[in-house]
């Protein structure tokens, strides 16, 4: 005990090193203190913040000095977050150990298809539903819907917009297991599901197991010198202009197991000077897959495409069991949190098809009268 007290006196920051979890719930009348998943009885009382924006306002700051790994948990309700959630550079100090995460409460997560009874963002914003200007952040298990309408006029209407202007020399942004869709009417470049402009060097961008659909560009970005961009096991559907538009200049680009479907140009590369490009088993509906004819002109079968259910159907033959094993790259689950791989081989896309378990038959015996009897005591049910 004396040694512990001595260490705390010598290094007082050790006393603050515990992670912190704060909750936000969109249907709360009062903005609480973030300490509970339930609504607060009075403003500032014990209970959840009533928006992501209010949670950020209260929790922002120097997480490095505070030695704090901060998790903001979105609690489910039938009310959606209607205000943008911005992580602005001026508000945060972060590093690889102490940074914010935004996740959905496990019991309130989507199951790979939009669920309006669970936690979700539904925002009409000129910039983005979630704007990221800090070099370390995780976004996981969220439902993100941009509803901005109008002519555009040079504004953005993104789902997630990442902007790192060039002052950072290290970073890691992870976007995993999210549903990101657009219900506005922009038809210009502004409508982007995930947009990232990373001019800093040494930044890692990971986009994994997301289902993204109905944007003008489902993913729009660039990977520059010193950066590592890994895009793996995503499902991109019905981008108006491009499903995927990307600049790759002098960075390391890893592109695996993406299922890209739509009438627009599926993949558009803009530059490849000096880039290290690693690619495998990406399906496209057109002929733009970088992985050859075996993965081009492939039409996946979804459970119900007309209802925006982009989970793989049992009858699919172009994505099931045809992917590259990405276990070593950290992919161990799919968008629904089902284990990968099922059936020993990775599927292409965000969804890993998992057959429903075969029901265990009820034990039966045959009586001397030839009747089928179905309980363990041999009692006939007919």
Helices and strands as residue ranges (DSSP letters): H 2-10, G 12-16, E 20-25, H 52-59, E 70-75, E 85-87, G 89-91, E 100-104, G 106-108, E 121-123, E 128-132, E 136-140, E 143-146, E 158-164, E 171-176, E 179-182, E 192-198, E 203-208, E 211-213, E 217-223, E 228-232, E 235-237, E 242-248, E 252-256, E 259-261, E 265-269, E 276-280, E 283-284, G 293-295, E 302-304, G 305-307, E 309-312, G 327-329, E 365-366, E 372-373
